[in-house]
Amino acid sequence: MPAWDITPSGVDSVTSLVGLAMDDVAKDVRAYGEHIESAAGSAGTIGPPVCGAAPVGPVGAALRLFVAETANDVRFLAKRSAKSVNGAIEATNHYVAGDLEQAANAQQQAAQAPDVTVFLPSALRDGGFR
């Protein structure tokens, strides 16, 4: 069992700051997605102009492929951050309650990597690149 020396107010302060940083990252990721989609649509094609929706050209296709191939990495950052913050809060709450075994369990669970693959199909369906 680990030795514990926790200052709950310190944990609260740090997790609050991390939460604000996570909000900023989420805004940046949304903007990134909007800018990539705009760039993909504006990159042009190799061919004559067409009526209606323009076909996706090679640059647009490459951008969409890049986003698709890095989507799990971006999701992992968000899930890892949330799991770490929530685990720190949960472990601290158990510590304050005097349950060091549950605090250790919460800490161990938070240290394990989140599985983002379960979120991929719904994320793609609900607003990701198709």
N, C-alpha and C positions, 0 to 999 in steps of 0.2 A: 504494500500500500504506500502511495507517495506521501511525503510530508506536506502538510498544508499550511500555508501562510497567506491567506487571502484577505484583502481589504475590499469588502463588497462595494463601497462607494467608488473605489478605483476601477473595479470591474465595470460598474455602471457607467462611469465616465468614458472609459475606453470603448465599451460596446456602443455607446451613443455616438462617439466619433466615427467608429467603423460603419455604423448605420448610415450616417450622413455621407460618408465616402461611397458606400454602396449605392445610395440614391443617385449620386453624381455619375457613377459608372453606368447605372441603368439608363440615365438620360443620354449619356454619350453613345451607348450601344444602340439606342433607338435612333439617334441622329445618324450614326454610322449606317444603319440599315436603310434609312431614307436616302442618304447620299449615294450609297452603292446602287440602290434601285434607280435613282435618277440618272446616275452615270451610265448604268447598263442600258437604259432606254435612250440616252442621248449619244451613245457612242457611234451610232450609225451602222450601216450594213455594207456589204459588198454586193451591190445590185442596184437596179433602177428604183426610183420612188414608186411606192404603191399606195393605193387608196385604202383607208382603214388603218388598223393597227400595223405598225411597222414590224417586220420580222426582226428577231434578235440577231445582231451581227456577232463576229468572233470576239470582239472586246467585251460586249455585253455577256456573251456566253461564258467567257473566262471569268468575269467578275462574279457571275452567279455560281459558277463551279467553286470559286474560291470561298464564297460565303457558305455554300453547302458543306464544303470540306472542313471549315473551321467552326461551324455552328456548335459542335459538341464542346470545343475548347472554350468558347464564350459562355456557354451554359454552365460548364464546369466551374468557371470563376465565380459566377453568381451563386451556385449551389454550395460550393466550398466555403465561401464567405458566410453565407447564411447559416450553414451547419456549424461553423466555428463559433459564431456569435451566439447562436442559440445554445450550443453546448456549454459555453462559458457561463451563460446566465443560469442554465439548469444546474450545472455543477456548483455554482456559487449558492444557489437557493438551497441545495441539499447540504452544503457546508454550513450555512447559517442555521439550518434546522438540526444540525448535529449528526447527520447521516453521512459519514465519510465514505462508506461503501457505495452508496448511491451516487455520491459526488464523483468517486473514481469511475464508476460505470458510465456516468454521463460524459466524463472526460474521454474515456476510451471510445465511446460511440461517436463523439464529435471528431475524433482524430481519424476516423475511417473515411476514405474517399466516397463522395456521393456518386450514385449511379445516374448519369444524365440521359442514358439511352431510353429510359422509360418516358422521358418528356419529349423526345424528338418528334414522334409522329404527330402529337397534338400541337406542338409548336409550329411545325411546318404547315399543318392544316389551318391554324389560327392566325397566320400572318407572316410566316417565313416565306422564303423563296420557294417556288414550286417548280 
